[in-house]
Amino acid sequence: MSPNEEELQIYFKNDSSTALESVVLERIGFEWAEIGNYREEKLDFGPILSGAHVMIWRDPDPSPEVRLDAWLQVRWATGQQQLLFEFGKLYMYRDGLTLIPELNRQGRIAEPQVLSG
């Protein structure tokens, strides 16, 4: 995740040694002040080579109080996984960001939760 002054960007990096056939952003969830909602997206990105990255989500006007979830379906030649990435309240990430060399910018790296596969 890469927050800046204007927008929120979420990138997916293929850190495996295998090329991915596709990465599908199935849905994006929003929660603000205990009120949640989600949008079905079905945005297909791929193929993605080993070590490559792709922007999968951009929000030009994110609220700092919002929590985000991104559900991804990842496929490669011999299998697939459904992954969930969770991002807590965005204002908490303004401090303590780390440099992400591939993007040449500050951001936060989220670890996925494997839902299936």
N, C-alpha and C positions, 0 to 999 in steps of 0.2 A: 504494500500500500504506500502510495506517495502523496501525502497531503501538501498542498502549497496554498498560497494566499487566494487563488482564484477557484481552484477545483480539486476534487478528489479523483485520483486515478488508481485503479487496481490492475496489477500486472500478474501474469502467470509465468513462472520460469520453469522450464523442463530441466530439473537438476538430476534426472536419471541418465544412465548411459545408453538409453534406447530412444530412438525417434518415436514421437507420438503421432498416431494417425489423425486424431482429432481431440480437441478439448471443447466441450459444449458447456456454455454458461446456461444452466437450466433455469435458474431463478435467482433473483436477488431479493433479500428480505431487509426490511427497515423496521426499526423500533424506536419510538420517541415517547418519552414520558409514559411508559407502560402500555402504549398503544402500538400494535404491530400491524404490518401489512407486507405483502410481497408481490413481485411481478414475475410472471412467467416470461422468460426471454427466449430460450432456445437459440442462442447465438453460437455458431460453430466456428471455431478457430482451429486451423491445422492444415496440413501437418506441421508439427513443431519439432525441429531438430534438437538433439541433445545439446544442452547448454543455452538454447535460444529462449527468448521471452516474447510475450505479446501482451498488449494492453487489452483487457477484457471488459473493463467498465470505466466510465467517466461520468462524474456528476459535477456539473459546472457550478452548482450552488449548494454544497453540503452544509447541513446544520451541524454544529459541533456537538450537539447533544444526541445525535443519532447513533444507533448501533446498527451495523450492517452484517449480513450473512450472505455468502455466495456459495451456491450449490453447483458443482461442476461434475460432468461425466467425462472421464479421461479414458481414451482407447489407444491401445498399441497393438502390434501384430499378434501377440499371444494372450491378450487379456484386456480387462477394463476395470475401473474403479469409480465409485461415486465418492466425491470428496466434499467436505464442508469447511469453509474458511470463515472464521468469526472475527469481527472487528468490534471491540467495545466502543465506548463513547469516544468520538473522534477527538475531542479537545484534549484527551489524555495523551495523545500522540504528538502534540505540538512540541513538547519538550522531550528530549531523549531520543530523537530520531538518529538513525545511523546512515552512513553513506552507503548507497547501493551502487557499486562500481559499474555494473552493466547499464544503469540508467543515468549515471553521473549526476545523481541528486540524492537528497535526504529522503528517508522513508522508513517504513516498518515492515519487517518480514513476518508473515503469519505462517504457522505450521498447520497443515490440514488435519482434520479428523476424517478417518476412513469410515464411510458409512456402509459400503458394500464392495465386494470384489476381493 
